[in-house]
Amino acid sequence: METELQDFESKNQPVVEPAEEPHDEGSGKDERSLLKSDSKLSYSPLVPEDLQELEKKFAAFVRRDVYGTMGRGELLLSDKLLLGFALVTLVPIRLVVGMVILILYYFICRFCTLFAVPYRDDGQEDYAHLSGWRRVVIVQSGRFLSRAMLFTLGFYWISESFRNPDAVENQSNEQSGEPKQPAAIISNHVSYLDILYHMSSSFPSFVAKRSVAKLPLIGLISKCLGCVYVQRESKASNFKGVSGIVTERVKEANQNKFAPMIMLFPEGTTTNGDFLLPFKTGAFLSKSPVLPVILRYPYRRFSPAWDSISGVRHVILLLCQFVNHIEVTRLPVYCPSEQEKEDPKLYANNVRKLMANEGNLILSDIGLAEKRVYHAALNGNNSLPSVLHQKED
């Protein structure tokens, strides 16, 4: 898909300065927003026919709420009035309460980690390995305040359902007598709100960029969560990579019930909530049992999915929504068969198919690369022959 993206960027660019360097997806610039437009480019808007073709090809990332593509659709007068009322009343209240919750939890974490030595391993540093009252306070207050944050954002009720273990046709480990304690939670990825839900439910560790550890407030909280920090640009000979670090943490959680469980989004990016993208195998290399969880965000006006909308716009529209909903389906612990243990790709695909079947999700073969192509097109390029008419791989 890199060639497709280059096609987008190479055609109809009359205003590009000669000194402008092309974007390198493997560089540090990769951290920029997917929807951030280049102010030095002047593109013509997409015509409706091209937009329809794009939506068919990249259906997993298409927004279908009242705000439309990229959250910039035309609104009725009644919708504008409702949005304006929420902006001056609801948004300030939610912002203040949200900041109070964040700062309160930061001070709780600061108090619980006073004079405590962080756990260090392979450049990682966290407070998730604390024991006794410190860990109890961090976890219990973290779960409560995460739920309070969701409540502040309009998620007043969370609908949770549990599938019968008999629904999983995987009995090899039933006979082997291996423990069923899950070492990792596997979830589809719809929004940054997924993290808040999982924090309120089971308070697991997450995979995050190394820079997160240095952020004000969030940095200490992420260390208390036991986040796995990754640095993709590292070239050190002893650098394990994301898969290596994650595999070790999953094994640790499987062998030690006091070790923090890890939460993984194997799709690698967010969708609109109706699709399930191919799974990366990093979560399944440890050969340990996993707990599949399916998240859905039903909506009438604004979709909480973070698909083709900028972060700031998404947060503002979310805060303007009076009521938001989450539906959670928790599947039984999935224990891999001997064949799946020897083939992580098979293990990942089988869990993915199970989640799609139980959550009524559509399996899609596209991924992050295609998402970048779709976002590049939405940013204004109407010269789309290489994308709209290219045969699927």
C-alpha positions as a Markdown table, in Angstrom:
| # | Residue | x | y | z |
|---|---|---|---|---|
| 1 | Met | 0.0 | 0.0 | 0.0 |
| 2 | Glu | 3.0 | 2.3 | 0.2 |
| 3 | Thr | 2.9 | 2.7 | -3.6 |
| 4 | Glu | -0.8 | 3.7 | -3.3 |
| 5 | Leu | 0.0 | 6.4 | -0.8 |
| 6 | Gln | 2.8 | 7.7 | -3.0 |
| 7 | Asp | 0.3 | 7.8 | -5.9 |
| 8 | Phe | -1.9 | 10.0 | -3.8 |
| 9 | Glu | 0.9 | 12.3 | -2.8 |
| 10 | Ser | 2.5 | 12.5 | -6.2 |
| 11 | Lys | -0.5 | 13.5 | -8.4 |
| 12 | Asn | -2.2 | 16.9 | -8.4 |
| 13 | Gln | 0.3 | 18.6 | -6.2 |
| 14 | Pro | 0.9 | 22.0 | -7.9 |
| 15 | Val | 1.9 | 23.9 | -4.7 |
| 16 | Val | 4.6 | 21.6 | -3.2 |
| 17 | Glu | 7.8 | 23.5 | -2.7 |
| 18 | Pro | 10.9 | 21.8 | -4.2 |
| 19 | Ala | 12.6 | 21.5 | -0.8 |
| 20 | Glu | 9.7 | 19.5 | 0.6 |
| 21 | Glu | 10.7 | 16.0 | 1.6 |
| 22 | Pro | 8.2 | 13.1 | 1.2 |
| 23 | His | 6.8 | 11.6 | 4.3 |
| 24 | Asp | 8.7 | 8.5 | 5.5 |
| 25 | Glu | 6.4 | 6.0 | 7.3 |
| 26 | Gly | 9.3 | 4.5 | 9.1 |
| 27 | Ser | 10.6 | 7.8 | 10.5 |
| 28 | Gly | 9.8 | 9.7 | 13.7 |
| 29 | Lys | 7.3 | 11.7 | 11.6 |
| 30 | Asp | 5.1 | 8.7 | 11.7 |
| 31 | Glu | 3.7 | 9.9 | 15.0 |
| 32 | Arg | 1.8 | 12.7 | 13.3 |
| 33 | Ser | -2.0 | 12.6 | 13.1 |
| 34 | Leu | -3.4 | 10.4 | 10.3 |
| 35 | Leu | -5.8 | 13.2 | 9.4 |
| 36 | Lys | -3.4 | 16.1 | 9.6 |
| 37 | Ser | -3.5 | 17.9 | 6.2 |
| 38 | Asp | -0.4 | 19.4 | 4.7 |
| 39 | Ser | -1.0 | 23.2 | 4.5 |
| 40 | Lys | 1.4 | 23.4 | 1.5 |
| 41 | Leu | -0.7 | 21.2 | -0.7 |
| 42 | Ser | -3.8 | 22.4 | -2.6 |
| 43 | Tyr | -6.2 | 19.6 | -3.6 |
| 44 | Ser | -9.6 | 19.6 | -5.2 |
| 45 | Pro | -12.4 | 18.1 | -3.1 |
| 46 | Leu | -13.6 | 14.6 | -3.8 |
| 47 | Val | -16.5 | 14.2 | -6.1 |
| 48 | Pro | -19.4 | 12.1 | -4.8 |
| 49 | Glu | -18.7 | 9.2 | -7.2 |
| 50 | Asp | -15.1 | 8.9 | -6.0 |
| 51 | Leu | -16.2 | 9.1 | -2.3 |
| 52 | Gln | -18.6 | 6.3 | -2.8 |
| 53 | Glu | -15.9 | 4.1 | -4.3 |
| 54 | Leu | -13.6 | 4.9 | -1.4 |
| 55 | Glu | -16.3 | 4.0 | 1.1 |
| 56 | Lys | -16.7 | 0.6 | -0.6 |
| 57 | Lys | -13.0 | -0.1 | -0.6 |
| 58 | Phe | -12.3 | 1.2 | 2.9 |
| 59 | Ala | -15.6 | 0.3 | 4.6 |
| 60 | Ala | -13.9 | -0.5 | 7.9 |
| 61 | Phe | -13.0 | 3.1 | 8.4 |
| 62 | Val | -16.1 | 4.9 | 7.1 |
| 63 | Arg | -18.1 | 7.1 | 9.5 |
| 64 | Arg | -21.9 | 6.9 | 9.1 |
| 65 | Asp | -23.2 | 9.1 | 11.9 |
| 66 | Val | -25.0 | 12.4 | 11.5 |
| 67 | Tyr | -21.7 | 14.3 | 11.4 |
| 68 | Gly | -20.6 | 12.4 | 8.3 |
| 69 | Thr | -17.1 | 11.8 | 6.9 |
| 70 | Met | -14.3 | 13.2 | 9.1 |
| 71 | Gly | -17.1 | 14.7 | 11.3 |
| 72 | Arg | -17.5 | 17.6 | 8.9 |
| 73 | Gly | -20.8 | 16.8 | 7.3 |
| 74 | Glu | -23.7 | 19.3 | 6.8 |
| 75 | Leu | -26.0 | 19.6 | 9.8 |
| 76 | Leu | -29.6 | 20.5 | 10.1 |
| 77 | Leu | -30.5 | 23.7 | 11.9 |
| 78 | Ser | -31.9 | 21.7 | 14.9 |
| 79 | Asp | -28.6 | 19.7 | 15.1 |
| 80 | Lys | -26.6 | 22.9 | 15.1 |
| 81 | Leu | -28.7 | 24.4 | 17.9 |
| 82 | Leu | -28.3 | 21.3 | 19.9 |
| 83 | Leu | -24.6 | 21.2 | 19.3 |
| 84 | Gly | -24.2 | 24.9 | 20.3 |
| 85 | Phe | -26.2 | 24.4 | 23.5 |
| 86 | Ala | -24.0 | 21.4 | 24.5 |
| 87 | Leu | -20.8 | 23.4 | 23.7 |
| 88 | Val | -21.7 | 26.2 | 26.2 |
| 89 | Thr | -23.3 | 24.0 | 28.9 |
| 90 | Leu | -22.2 | 20.4 | 28.9 |
| 91 | Val | -18.7 | 20.6 | 27.5 |
| 92 | Pro | -17.2 | 23.0 | 30.2 |
| 93 | Ile | -18.7 | 20.8 | 33.0 |
| 94 | Arg | -17.3 | 17.6 | 31.6 |
| 95 | Leu | -13.9 | 19.1 | 31.0 |
| 96 | Val | -13.6 | 20.4 | 34.6 |
| 97 | Val | -14.9 | 17.1 | 36.1 |
| 98 | Gly | -12.6 | 15.1 | 33.9 |
| 99 | Met | -9.5 | 17.1 | 34.8 |
| 100 | Val | -10.4 | 16.8 | 38.5 |
| 101 | Ile | -10.6 | 13.0 | 38.2 |
| 102 | Leu | -7.3 | 12.8 | 36.3 |
| 103 | Ile | -5.5 | 15.0 | 38.8 |
| 104 | Leu | -7.0 | 13.2 | 41.8 |
| 105 | Tyr | -5.8 | 9.8 | 40.5 |
| 106 | Tyr | -2.4 | 11.3 | 39.8 |
| 107 | Phe | -2.0 | 12.3 | 43.4 |
| 108 | Ile | -3.3 | 8.9 | 44.6 |
| 109 | Cys | -0.6 | 7.3 | 42.4 |
| 110 | Arg | 2.0 | 9.8 | 43.6 |
| 111 | Phe | 1.2 | 9.0 | 47.3 |
| 112 | Cys | 1.2 | 5.2 | 46.8 |
| 113 | Thr | 4.6 | 5.3 | 45.0 |
| 114 | Leu | 6.4 | 7.6 | 47.6 |
| 115 | Phe | 9.6 | 6.0 | 48.7 |
| 116 | Ala | 8.8 | 3.0 | 46.5 |
| 117 | Val | 11.4 | 1.6 | 44.0 |
| 118 | Pro | 10.0 | 1.0 | 40.6 |
| 119 | Tyr | 10.4 | -2.4 | 38.9 |
| 120 | Arg | 13.0 | -2.3 | 36.2 |
| 121 | Asp | 13.6 | -4.8 | 33.4 |
| 122 | Asp | 15.2 | -4.3 | 30.0 |
| 123 | Gly | 14.7 | -0.5 | 30.1 |
| 124 | Gln | 11.2 | -0.8 | 31.3 |
| 125 | Glu | 10.1 | 0.9 | 34.5 |
| 126 | Asp | 6.8 | 0.5 | 36.3 |
| 127 | Tyr | 5.0 | 0.4 | 39.6 |
| 128 | Ala | 2.6 | -2.4 | 38.6 |
| 129 | His | 4.8 | -5.0 | 40.5 |
| 130 | Leu | 4.2 | -3.3 | 43.9 |
| 131 | Ser | 2.5 | -5.4 | 46.5 |
| 132 | Gly | 0.4 | -4.9 | 49.6 |
| 133 | Trp | -1.8 | -1.9 | 50.3 |
| 134 | Arg | 0.0 | 0.3 | 47.7 |
| 135 | Arg | -1.1 | -2.0 | 44.8 |
| 136 | Val | -4.6 | -2.5 | 46.2 |
| 137 | Val | -5.2 | 1.3 | 46.4 |
| 138 | Ile | -3.7 | 2.0 | 43.0 |
| 139 | Val | -5.9 | -0.7 | 41.3 |
| 140 | Gln | -9.2 | -0.2 | 43.2 |
| 141 | Ser | -9.0 | 3.6 | 42.9 |
| 142 | Gly | -8.0 | 3.3 | 39.3 |
| 143 | Arg | -10.9 | 1.1 | 38.4 |
| 144 | Phe | -13.4 | 3.3 | 40.2 |
| 145 | Leu | -12.1 | 6.6 | 38.8 |
| 146 | Ser | -11.9 | 5.1 | 35.3 |
| 147 | Arg | -15.6 | 4.3 | 35.5 |
| 148 | Ala | -16.2 | 7.8 | 36.9 |
| 149 | Met | -14.5 | 9.2 | 33.9 |
| 150 | Leu | -16.6 | 7.2 | 31.6 |
| 151 | Phe | -19.7 | 8.4 | 33.5 |
| 152 | Thr | -18.5 | 12.0 | 33.0 |
| 153 | Leu | -18.3 | 11.4 | 29.3 |
| 154 | Gly | -21.9 | 10.2 | 29.1 |
| 155 | Phe | -21.4 | 6.4 | 29.5 |
| 156 | Tyr | -24.0 | 6.1 | 32.3 |
| 157 | Trp | -24.7 | 2.5 | 31.6 |
| 158 | Ile | -22.4 | -0.3 | 30.3 |
| 159 | Ser | -24.1 | -3.4 | 29.0 |
| 160 | Glu | -22.0 | -6.5 | 29.6 |
| 161 | Ser | -22.8 | -10.0 | 28.5 |
| 162 | Phe | -20.9 | -13.3 | 29.1 |
| 163 | Arg | -20.8 | -16.1 | 26.5 |
| 164 | Asn | -21.2 | -19.7 | 27.7 |
| 165 | Pro | -17.9 | -21.6 | 27.8 |
| 166 | Asp | -19.5 | -24.3 | 25.7 |
| 167 | Ala | -19.6 | -21.8 | 22.8 |
| 168 | Val | -15.9 | -22.3 | 22.3 |
| 169 | Glu | -15.2 | -25.5 | 20.4 |
| 170 | Asn | -11.7 | -25.9 | 21.7 |
| 171 | Gln | -11.3 | -28.8 | 24.1 |
| 172 | Ser | -7.7 | -29.8 | 23.7 |
| 173 | Asn | -6.6 | -28.1 | 26.9 |
| 174 | Glu | -9.7 | -29.4 | 28.7 |
| 175 | Gln | -8.1 | -32.8 | 28.5 |
| 176 | Ser | -4.5 | -31.7 | 29.2 |
| 177 | Gly | -5.4 | -30.1 | 32.5 |
| 178 | Glu | -3.5 | -26.9 | 31.8 |
| 179 | Pro | -4.5 | -23.8 | 33.8 |
| 180 | Lys | -7.1 | -21.6 | 32.2 |
| 181 | Gln | -5.9 | -18.3 | 33.7 |
| 182 | Pro | -5.7 | -15.8 | 30.9 |
| 183 | Ala | -2.4 | -14.1 | 30.4 |
| 184 | Ala | -3.7 | -11.4 | 28.1 |
| 185 | Ile | -6.9 | -9.7 | 27.2 |
| 186 | Ile | -7.6 | -9.6 | 23.4 |
| 187 | Ser | -10.0 | -6.9 | 22.3 |
| 188 | Asn | -11.1 | -5.3 | 19.1 |
| 189 | His | -10.1 | -1.6 | 18.8 |
| 190 | Val | -12.7 | 1.0 | 18.2 |
| 191 | Ser | -11.7 | 4.1 | 20.2 |
| 192 | Tyr | -9.3 | 5.5 | 22.8 |
| 193 | Leu | -12.3 | 5.0 | 25.1 |
| 194 | Asp | -11.5 | 1.2 | 24.9 |
| 195 | Ile | -8.6 | 1.9 | 27.3 |
| 196 | Leu | -10.9 | 3.6 | 29.9 |
| 197 | Tyr | -13.3 | 0.7 | 29.8 |
| 198 | His | -10.6 | -2.0 | 30.3 |
| 199 | Met | -9.1 | 0.1 | 33.1 |
| 200 | Ser | -12.4 | 0.2 | 34.9 |
| 201 | Ser | -13.0 | -3.5 | 34.3 |
| 202 | Ser | -9.7 | -5.3 | 34.9 |
| 203 | Phe | -7.0 | -2.6 | 35.1 |
| 204 | Pro | -4.5 | -4.3 | 32.8 |
| 205 | Ser | -1.2 | -3.1 | 31.3 |
| 206 | Phe | -1.1 | -1.6 | 27.8 |
| 207 | Val | 1.4 | -1.2 | 25.1 |
| 208 | Ala | 2.4 | 2.5 | 24.7 |
| 209 | Lys | 5.1 | 4.6 | 23.1 |
| 210 | Arg | 8.1 | 5.3 | 25.3 |
| 211 | Ser | 7.3 | 9.1 | 25.2 |
| 212 | Val | 4.1 | 8.4 | 27.2 |
| 213 | Ala | 6.1 | 7.7 | 30.3 |
| 214 | Lys | 7.3 | 11.4 | 30.2 |
| 215 | Leu | 3.9 | 13.0 | 29.9 |
| 216 | Pro | 2.7 | 15.1 | 32.8 |
| 217 | Leu | 0.2 | 13.3 | 35.0 |
| 218 | Ile | -0.3 | 10.5 | 32.4 |
| 219 | Gly | 3.3 | 9.3 | 32.7 |
| 220 | Leu | 3.1 | 8.3 | 36.3 |
| 221 | Ile | -0.4 | 6.7 | 35.8 |
| 222 | Ser | 1.0 | 4.7 | 32.9 |
| 223 | Lys | 3.8 | 3.4 | 35.1 |
| 224 | Cys | 1.3 | 2.4 | 37.7 |
| 225 | Leu | -0.6 | 0.5 | 35.1 |
| 226 | Gly | 2.6 | -1.3 | 34.1 |
| 227 | Cys | 2.5 | -0.1 | 30.5 |
| 228 | Val | 5.0 | -1.8 | 28.1 |
| 229 | Tyr | 6.9 | 1.1 | 26.5 |
| 230 | Val | 8.1 | 0.5 | 23.0 |
| 231 | Gln | 10.6 | 2.5 | 20.9 |
| 232 | Arg | 10.2 | 1.5 | 17.3 |
| 233 | Glu | 13.2 | 3.5 | 16.1 |
| 234 | Ser | 15.6 | 1.7 | 18.4 |
| 235 | Lys | 18.5 | 0.1 | 16.6 |
| 236 | Ala | 20.3 | -1.4 | 19.6 |
| 237 | Ser | 21.6 | -5.0 | 19.1 |
| 238 | Asn | 19.9 | -6.1 | 22.3 |
| 239 | Phe | 16.6 | -4.4 | 21.5 |
| 240 | Lys | 13.8 | -7.1 | 21.8 |
| 241 | Gly | 11.1 | -5.3 | 19.8 |
| 242 | Val | 7.5 | -5.1 | 20.6 |
| 243 | Ser | 6.7 | -8.8 | 20.1 |
| 244 | Gly | 9.6 | -9.9 | 22.3 |
| 245 | Ile | 8.6 | -7.6 | 25.2 |
| 246 | Val | 4.9 | -8.4 | 24.9 |
| 247 | Thr | 5.6 | -12.2 | 24.8 |
| 248 | Glu | 7.7 | -12.0 | 28.0 |
| 249 | Arg | 5.0 | -10.0 | 29.8 |
| 250 | Val | 2.3 | -12.5 | 28.7 |
| 251 | Lys | 4.3 | -15.4 | 29.9 |
| 252 | Glu | 4.9 | -13.7 | 33.2 |
| 253 | Ala | 1.2 | -13.0 | 33.7 |
| 254 | Asn | 0.4 | -16.6 | 32.9 |
| 255 | Gln | 2.9 | -18.0 | 35.4 |
| 256 | Asn | 2.4 | -15.5 | 38.2 |
| 257 | Lys | -1.2 | -14.5 | 39.2 |
| 258 | Phe | 0.2 | -11.4 | 41.0 |
| 259 | Ala | 1.8 | -10.1 | 37.8 |
| 260 | Pro | -0.2 | -7.5 | 35.9 |
| 261 | Met | -2.3 | -8.8 | 33.0 |
| 262 | Ile | -1.7 | -7.2 | 29.6 |
| 263 | Met | -4.3 | -5.8 | 27.3 |
| 264 | Leu | -3.7 | -6.0 | 23.6 |
| 265 | Phe | -5.4 | -4.7 | 20.4 |
| 266 | Pro | -4.0 | -7.1 | 17.8 |
| 267 | Glu | -5.6 | -5.2 | 14.9 |
| 268 | Gly | -3.0 | -2.5 | 15.4 |
| 269 | Thr | -5.5 | 0.4 | 14.6 |
| 270 | Thr | -9.1 | 1.5 | 15.2 |
| 271 | Thr | -12.1 | 0.7 | 13.0 |
| 272 | Asn | -15.7 | 2.0 | 12.9 |
| 273 | Gly | -16.7 | -0.9 | 15.1 |
| 274 | Asp | -18.4 | -3.0 | 12.5 |
| 275 | Phe | -15.3 | -4.8 | 11.2 |
| 276 | Leu | -12.5 | -6.9 | 12.5 |
| 277 | Leu | -9.1 | -6.4 | 10.8 |
| 278 | Pro | -6.3 | -9.1 | 10.6 |
| 279 | Phe | -4.6 | -9.9 | 13.9 |
| 280 | Lys | -0.9 | -9.4 | 14.5 |
| 281 | Thr | 0.6 | -12.5 | 16.1 |
| 282 | Gly | 2.6 | -10.8 | 18.9 |
| 283 | Ala | -0.1 | -11.5 | 21.5 |
| 284 | Phe | -0.2 | -15.2 | 20.6 |
| 285 | Leu | 3.6 | -16.1 | 20.5 |
| 286 | Ser | 3.6 | -17.0 | 24.2 |
| 287 | Lys | 1.2 | -20.0 | 23.6 |
| 288 | Ser | -0.7 | -18.9 | 26.7 |
| 289 | Pro | -4.5 | -18.7 | 27.1 |
| 290 | Val | -6.2 | -15.4 | 26.3 |
| 291 | Leu | -9.5 | -13.7 | 27.2 |
| 292 | Pro | -11.3 | -12.3 | 24.1 |
| 293 | Val | -13.5 | -9.2 | 24.7 |
| 294 | Ile | -15.7 | -7.5 | 22.1 |
| 295 | Leu | -16.6 | -3.8 | 22.3 |
| 296 | Arg | -19.4 | -2.1 | 20.5 |
| 297 | Tyr | -20.5 | 1.6 | 20.7 |
| 298 | Pro | -24.2 | 1.8 | 19.7 |
| 299 | Tyr | -25.2 | 5.4 | 18.7 |
| 300 | Arg | -28.0 | 7.5 | 17.3 |
| 301 | Arg | -26.1 | 10.7 | 16.4 |
| 302 | Phe | -22.4 | 10.7 | 17.1 |
| 303 | Ser | -20.3 | 7.5 | 16.8 |
| 304 | Pro | -17.6 | 7.2 | 19.5 |
| 305 | Ala | -15.5 | 5.2 | 17.0 |
| 306 | Trp | -12.1 | 6.9 | 16.2 |
| 307 | Asp | -11.9 | 6.0 | 12.5 |
| 308 | Ser | -11.7 | 8.9 | 10.0 |
| 309 | Ile | -12.0 | 11.9 | 12.4 |
| 310 | Ser | -9.3 | 14.1 | 14.0 |
| 311 | Gly | -8.6 | 13.7 | 17.7 |
| 312 | Val | -9.7 | 17.2 | 18.7 |
| 313 | Arg | -12.9 | 17.1 | 16.8 |
| 314 | His | -13.7 | 13.7 | 18.1 |
| 315 | Val | -13.2 | 14.8 | 21.7 |
| 316 | Ile | -15.4 | 17.9 | 21.3 |
| 317 | Leu | -18.2 | 16.0 | 19.6 |
| 318 | Leu | -18.0 | 13.2 | 22.2 |
| 319 | Leu | -18.3 | 15.8 | 25.0 |
| 320 | Cys | -21.3 | 17.3 | 23.3 |
| 321 | Gln | -23.1 | 14.0 | 23.2 |
| 322 | Phe | -25.6 | 13.8 | 26.1 |
| 323 | Val | -25.6 | 10.0 | 26.3 |
| 324 | Asn | -23.1 | 7.4 | 25.0 |
| 325 | His | -23.3 | 3.7 | 25.1 |
| 326 | Ile | -20.9 | 0.7 | 25.4 |
| 327 | Glu | -21.9 | -2.9 | 24.8 |
| 328 | Val | -19.3 | -5.5 | 26.0 |
| 329 | Thr | -19.3 | -9.2 | 25.1 |
| 330 | Arg | -16.9 | -11.2 | 27.2 |
| 331 | Leu | -16.0 | -14.6 | 25.7 |
| 332 | Pro | -14.7 | -17.6 | 27.7 |
| 333 | Val | -10.9 | -17.9 | 28.2 |
| 334 | Tyr | -9.5 | -19.3 | 24.9 |
| 335 | Cys | -6.9 | -22.1 | 25.5 |
| 336 | Pro | -4.8 | -22.9 | 22.4 |
| 337 | Ser | -4.6 | -26.4 | 21.0 |
| 338 | Glu | -1.2 | -28.0 | 20.4 |
| 339 | Gln | -1.4 | -27.1 | 16.8 |
| 340 | Glu | -2.2 | -23.5 | 17.6 |
| 341 | Lys | 0.7 | -23.3 | 20.0 |
| 342 | Glu | 3.1 | -24.3 | 17.2 |
| 343 | Asp | 1.5 | -21.9 | 14.8 |
| 344 | Pro | 0.8 | -18.4 | 16.2 |
| 345 | Lys | -0.8 | -17.2 | 13.0 |
| 346 | Leu | -3.3 | -20.1 | 13.2 |
| 347 | Tyr | -4.0 | -19.2 | 16.9 |
| 348 | Ala | -4.5 | -15.5 | 16.0 |
| 349 | Asn | -6.8 | -16.3 | 13.1 |
| 350 | Asn | -8.9 | -18.7 | 15.1 |
| 351 | Val | -9.4 | -16.2 | 17.9 |
| 352 | Arg | -10.3 | -13.6 | 15.4 |
| 353 | Lys | -12.9 | -15.8 | 13.7 |
| 354 | Leu | -14.4 | -16.6 | 17.0 |
| 355 | Met | -14.7 | -12.9 | 18.0 |
| 356 | Ala | -16.2 | -12.0 | 14.6 |
| 357 | Asn | -18.8 | -14.8 | 14.9 |
| 358 | Glu | -19.8 | -14.0 | 18.5 |
| 359 | Gly | -19.8 | -10.2 | 18.0 |
| 360 | Asn | -21.4 | -10.2 | 14.5 |
| 361 | Leu | -18.4 | -8.4 | 13.1 |
| 362 | Ile | -17.3 | -8.4 | 9.5 |
| 363 | Leu | -13.9 | -9.8 | 8.7 |
| 364 | Ser | -11.8 | -7.4 | 6.6 |
| 365 | Asp | -8.4 | -7.9 | 5.0 |
| 366 | Ile | -7.3 | -4.3 | 5.1 |
| 367 | Gly | -5.2 | -2.7 | 7.8 |
| 368 | Leu | -3.3 | 0.4 | 8.9 |
| 369 | Ala | -1.6 | 0.9 | 5.5 |
| 370 | Glu | -5.0 | 1.1 | 3.8 |
| 371 | Lys | -6.2 | 3.4 | 6.5 |
| 372 | Arg | -3.5 | 5.9 | 5.7 |
| 373 | Val | -4.4 | 5.7 | 2.0 |
| 374 | Tyr | -8.1 | 6.4 | 2.8 |
| 375 | His | -7.1 | 9.3 | 5.1 |
| 376 | Ala | -4.8 | 10.7 | 2.4 |
| 377 | Ala | -7.7 | 10.7 | 0.0 |
| 378 | Leu | -10.1 | 12.3 | 2.4 |
| 379 | Asn | -7.6 | 15.1 | 2.9 |
| 380 | Gly | -8.4 | 16.3 | -0.6 |
| 381 | Asn | -6.8 | 14.3 | -3.4 |
| 382 | Asn | -9.4 | 13.5 | -6.2 |
| 383 | Ser | -6.9 | 11.7 | -8.5 |
| 384 | Leu | -7.7 | 8.2 | -7.4 |
| 385 | Pro | -7.2 | 5.7 | -10.3 |
| 386 | Ser | -4.5 | 3.6 | -8.6 |
| 387 | Val | -6.7 | 3.1 | -5.5 |
| 388 | Leu | -10.2 | 2.9 | -6.8 |
| 389 | His | -9.5 | 0.6 | -9.7 |
| 390 | Gln | -6.6 | -1.5 | -8.3 |
| 391 | Lys | -7.5 | -5.2 | -7.8 |
| 392 | Glu | -7.5 | -6.5 | -4.3 |
| 393 | Asp | -4.3 | -8.3 | -3.3 |
